[in-house]
Every structure is written in structure tokens, then in C-alpha cells.
């Protein structure tokens, strides 16, 4: 299962601060006796973190420990993500508070695993929920899905800095999804209490078609259609690509977060006369998403998302054997090796994206080599 590496890391995390003899004793009695309160956000909306949480709750992790889930979904769609205020979110916060109190009154937990946020409004929401956890004396492990905690701390007012210090330093341990992300917790926790583990995903349930019959190269972008995820960078690269060859189609799959971005993108396509080269698929999930990966030849994810952590969609492209064109943000270079299973390009650089697309489009042997490297790496490390 995709979450198994995280399960093994968590087992280490839970016992790392104990003495060697205590560790051996606990392992001898099986970690399954540990009682965990696992805070999760599940799809919808579909994005990397909610998908990974779903993988976790469907994995062997749930049977390896005595786990109770506490769902804390505050967004029902992509456009509700972030710190946008709504009375619905206030209602959900109160509802979740009562649920947490109920769980803590009826069972004692050894640890709470919590996905702490690194921006003001979501963090204050976390403080409210975590206060209940701390009130019951439950040890906390943060499973971080954000980035730039030190910068969030620096730009916050003094009262908020105090809260950040208090709640982050109170953790027993923190888990991040890449070595490049450990810096988020180093100002607050000892190095030995910060752990890095890459995400993993479930293998596709459907099979690839027997052979590709398209008379063109298909380039795929699949993620939420948010500017900082880089979809517009790819869009701006298209005129430079088709100036050299016309046998390429660009497929964009994902949900719009801002309708102004949608209008800008459609206007760009119209003004540059790209209608014959661009397809908007909308959100795709399940077998439809898997088949879209299989049908494609190149995957492009030129993210410059400020709180990017891992880019789980790159693993999906890797599973399908697609060469990946992406950026060096966060822990992505730990997954995509430049020139080996894809290319790392500068952020917000449509020309660099276009050059790599053209290189891959004209070199079938390079695509095949990267395909083989991706399939090998995926099955070796990410299943």
C-alpha cells in the first residue's frame, strides 16, 4: 500500500524518544497496541494531501495500530481552500470540537497525528482543535502538509509568534514528506525529532491500452487549475512549441479555483488561436484519470505554488511511465531527477518548458528511457 513507508516511519517516530530497552519492550508487544487519534482531511476536494489521507485510511496503517479517525474537512471544493471565512466553517469547527471531546472522554490515546497548517486563519483553527488534544494530555505528532513555517513565524505579529512557538514546540515529533522540508521544524524541534518520508500511492486499478494509436504527441497537465501550480506557464509555452511542430496536443485536467483564471486562459487560447491544440478536461478521478495518464506521452507540472511540498501528481505520472517536466520546488527534486526520469526547469519559464517538450517530442528513445526509469523507480520506492 502507498502509505506503508509512512507507517514504518511513524512506528520509529513513536518510539524514537524512548530508551533502547523501552523500545525493544514496546516492539515486542507490537505497535498495534498504541492508540492513535488520526486527524484527516479526505476528498473531495481532490488535491495531493486529501488523496494521501485517503490512501492512509485504506492502508495497513489502520490495522497496524489502534486508530480512531477524526475528519476535519473544512473545504467542500477547491475554491473553498485556504483561509476564506464562512459561517459553514464556524459550524464545522464547533461540530468537530464536540466530536474530539467525545472521543477523548471515551478513550485514552497515546498519540494524536495532526496535519498542522502554516498560514494564519487555518493555524488558529488548528490551535483551537489542538487545545482540546493537549487538555487531555495526548502527545502530538505533526504530519506537515505545508511549507515555509519559519517565514510564517517571522511575518506574524508577536502574539501569533507566541502561539506558533507554544504549539509547535509542544509536539513529540514532526513528519515531513522530504529532506528539503525539514527546515520547517528545525527552529522549533531537535533534529532527531524531525522525520522525512516520501509519499507513496496506490497502484492504478486499470490497465494501459494495448498500444497507443494517436497520430500526435499528447502533453498532459493534471492538477487543480491554479496559476501557482503552473498551468498558465504551460499555456504560454504552447505557441513556442507549435511554432516548430503541429503534431502535439495539450490536455489540461483539473478544477478551476478562480473563474478569473479560467477567463484569462480561455482568452489566451482564443487570442493565440490555440483551439486546435488545447483540450480542457475538467476534474478527472478514478479510472478516467488513470486512462488519461496512460494515453499521454509527456507530463508537465511547472509548479511555483508557495506551500508546495511534494507534488503527489508526479508519482501518478511516474506510475504511468511518463517523462516529467517540473520545477525544483520543495521536495520535488528528490523524486524527479533531472535528465534521468524527467527534467527540472526554472520556475515561471515558459521557454524552458517549451524546449524540454520539443526535446522529448522529437526523441522517442529519450522518452522510452525515461519511461523505463520512472517505472523502475516507482515500483521500487513508491508502492
Secondary structure, 3 states (H helix, E strand, C coil): CCCHHHHHHHHHHHHCCCCHHHHHHHHHCCHHHCEEEEEECCCCCCCHHHHHHHHHHCCCHHHHCEEEEEECCCCCCHHHCCCCCCHHHHHHHHHHHHHHHHHHHHCCCCEEEECCCCCHHHHHHHHHHHHHHHHCCCEEEEECCCCCHHHHHHCCCHHHHHHHHHHHHCCCEEEECCHHHCHHHHCCCCHHHEEECCCCCCCCCCCCCCCCCCCCEEEEEECCECHHHCHHHHHHHHHHHHCCCCCEEEEEECCECCHHHHHHHHHHHHHCCCCCCEEEEECCCHHHHHHHHHHCCEEEECCCCCCCCCCHHHHHHHHCCCEEEEECCCCHHHCCCECCCEEEECCCCHHHHHHHHHHHHHCHHHHHHHHHHHHHHHHHHCC
